[in-house]
């Protein structure tokens, strides 16, 4: 198992969905009971809340290009973590920040994000 490749592929698919404005497409990379800790908002749980939060986020960055940069990762059994940075360019204002994902291996062998937290570098 090449966890770095798995995470890079996950980020590529996620970024493509985000750049299309497809919140449900982004949600495909997360577990059904995903815990989302978005900045300035209460913690949410589940794909429905994830999709609502992300659609609002995408609506605010229409036309922007989202990309992730893998900084660090680790895996132990059926759990893994990912630390990275993100940037949304082509928007006003440009956004950049950091994130941490906790991933779980699914019954079919794929990996999905179970917990995610992110925040902007700007206050």
C-alpha positions, 0 to 999 in steps of 0.5 A: 500500500502506497499511502502517499499515492492514495492521499495524492489521488484523493486530493486530486479527485477532491480538488477536481470536484471542488473546482467543478462546484460539486459538493456531493462529488467532494463528499464522496471522499468522506465517510457517511458520518464525517465530522466536519470542523469548519472555521467559524461554524459549529461542528457538524456530522454526516454527509448532508451537513458536509454537502450543505457547508461545502456548497455554501463554501463553493458558492463563495469561491466561484471560479476559483481553483482549489489545490492541496499540498501534502505536508505529512502523513502516517498510517497505523492499521486501518487509520491514517492521518494527513496534514496539508495546506490548501489554496484557492486562487482566482478568487477575491480574496485568495484563500490559503490555509491548512488542514488535518484529515483523519482517514479510515480504511473502508470494508472494500479497502478504500480510504475515506476521511472520517474527520476533517478540520481546516482553517484559513491563514488569515484571521 
